[in-house]
């Protein structure tokens, strides 16, 4: 199940920079669980992180986040977590057409 994590940094950018190398090392070992991840940028500076994980359930997500140095060292001011559904690009050809047909039927 895809999970989207949107995390905004605390105002002090040194918090992120202090653990960034450890975070990147950790993420490198977790790539099989990550669909997409990267920094949130405003005017070219990092202000947060976006993660899209593919994990079986929320407890697996919580366990994964609990090992990430960014979460261990509490660099984020706000964290939003959403369940999602993979739509694009299609994993199964025709899935978008089928979804459109379901939407038309209501």
N, C-alpha and C positions, 0 to 999 in steps of 0.2 A: 504494500500500500504506500503510495507517495505521501510524504509529509513535507510541508513547506514551513521553514523556520525563518522568520524575519527578525533580526536582532539589531537594535540601534545601540551604538556605543555610548558610554558615559562621556561627559564633556571632556575629560582629561585624555588626550590622545596617547599619552605615555603608557597608559594601562594596556592598550592593544599592542603597542610596539614592544613592550617588555616581554610579552609571551608569544609574539607572532611566529618566531622560528619554531618554537615547541608546537604551536598549533599546526603549522604547515607540515612538520614531521609527523604529527598524529594523523592529520587528514590523508597524508600519503599512504598510510596503512589501512585506511577505511574506504578506499575508492570503490570497492565492490558494493558499498551501501549507498553511495552518493550518485544521484542522477546529474546534479549540477550544483556548483557552489562557487561563490566569489564575493568580493567585497561590495558593499554599497558605497557609491561615490557621490560626493557633492563638490562641484568645482575641482575635481581631480583628487580630492583628499578622501581617505577612508573614513566613513562615519557609521559603519555597521557591516553586517554580514547577511547573506542570503544562502540558505541551504535547501536543497530539495533531496530528500532521502527516499530510498525504496526499502522499506522495512515491514515486517509482518504486522506489527501493532505498536501502540503507543508506548508500551513498556519497553520494547526494543529500542525505540527512539530515545526514551529517557535514559536508558543504560548507555547508549552511544554518546549522548550529550554529556553525561556525567564523566566521561573519560577525556573530553576535549579541554585543553588548557584554557581556551577562551571562557568556557563555562565554569571550570574549576576556579579560575582566578576572578570571576565575577566582573568581567569588563563591560557587560551590557547594562544599559539603563532600562531598556524594554525588550521583551521577547514575546513574539506572537507565533503561535503554532497552529497550523491548519492541516486537516486531512485534505487530500486532493484526489483527483483521478487523472490518469494519463490519457490525454486526448490527441495531442499533436507533438511530434509526428506520430502517425498511426502505428501502433504495434502490430495490428492485424488489418490488412487491407480491407477497406470497406467499412471500418468501424465508425467513421464520421458520418457516412451515409446512413448507417443503421441508427445512429443516435439522432440524426435529423428526422428520420421517419418516426421514431418514438416521440420526438418533440411535436411533430405534426399531429399525432394521434392524441397527444395530451396525456 
